[in-house]
Amino acid sequence: MTEPTRREFLQAGATAVLAAAATAGSSPSSAAEEKLVAGSGDAFRHRHSPVPLPFNAKSLKGLSEKLIQSHWENNYGGAVKALNTVRSRLSQALNDANTPPYIYNGLKREQLIRTGSVVLHELYFANLGGDGKAPADLRSRIAAAFGTYDAWESEFRKIGEGLGGGSGWVVLGYNRALKVLENYWMADHSTNPPETTPILVMDMYEHAYQMDYGAAAAKYIDAFFANIQWDAVAKRMAQT
């Protein structure tokens, strides 16, 4: 057997280096790289953009343009910005081995609250801008669930009045697990009933009415009903 030449020896060495590099690039080489991959998906990278108002803020009856614009820009817009910030912080914290679990869970709590605020505000604004007159087929559907349409409206209003002066949401929703259409009392952005499709959403945080009505929550509820966009409600109902 002949001894390998210097050229053959160098070629063999180069081949081994390339093979090692290919192997290293095919899978994470450290726990840090694995964490980076885990924290780089849409659950961390997604950035939400504010959804424009689906109506002219000047057109609502009993709800001023100033109130609507402030609500959309400061409360809803602020929630969008906060949610995007929290997602970035979660990615950073996930890749920091020194982040204590209780600190990480604090960020997850904020993510839950901000997500609820963003989604509920978008549903709220989307079901405003109408003439407040429910069509006959929706009235019948609601009446079938509550006995009468008036019984539904009475309960929906009563829940809202009970939340007056504080915070929370009133939601007419269809629970897919229980197969029932009912009104829900929600104390904040993170108390959504599971397996429920929101049909009609009313914001009862003071920022939704204080500028126009002070502490008179019942008058705000009257204005809300006068501006319900029932076409949007019908589309949601059709999903149930």
C-alpha positions, 0 to 999 in steps of 0.5 A: 500500500502506498503512503497518501500524498500531501495533496490527498491528505489536505483534501481529506482534511478539507472534506472532514471540515465541510462535513462537520460544518454541515452537521453543525448547521443541521441542528441546534448546537446549544440550549441557547440556540434551541431557546432562540428558535422556540422564542422566534415564532408568531406567538412572540413575533406577531405585531398587531396593528390597530383596526380603524373605526368602521364608522364615522366617529361624528355619526353616532347618536349620544356618543360624542366624537371626542369620546369615541376618538379618545376611547379608540386612540388611548384605551384601545390603541394603548392596549395594542401597543402594550400587547406588542411590547409584552410579546417582545419582552416574552421573547427576551425573557424566554431566552434569558436563563436567569428569568425567574418563573414568577417574572415570566408568569407576570408577563404572561398575565399581562399578555392575557389581559392585553389580548382580551382588551384588544379583541373585546375593543375590536368587537365593541367598535365593530358592533357600533355605527348602526341605527339600533333597530334589530331585524325581525329574524334576530329578534326571533332568535334572541326571543327563542333563547330568553323567552322574549326579546325584551327579557334579553334586553332587560337582562343585558341592561341590568348587567351593564348598570350593575357594572356602572362606576367600575369596570367590565364588559357585558357580552351576549354570547353563544356557548358552543359547549353548552349550546346556549345563547346567554348574557355574560357578566365579565369583570375584566378583559381576562374573564371570557367564558370558554367555548363562547362566540361573542355576539354583542359586546358592550364596554362598561369601563368608565372610559367608555362613557365618563366623558359624556355622561359622568357617572350616569351609566344608564344613559350611556347604555341607552346611547349604546343601544341606539347605535348597535350595528345589527348587521355585524351582530347578524354575521356573528350569529351566523357563525353559531 
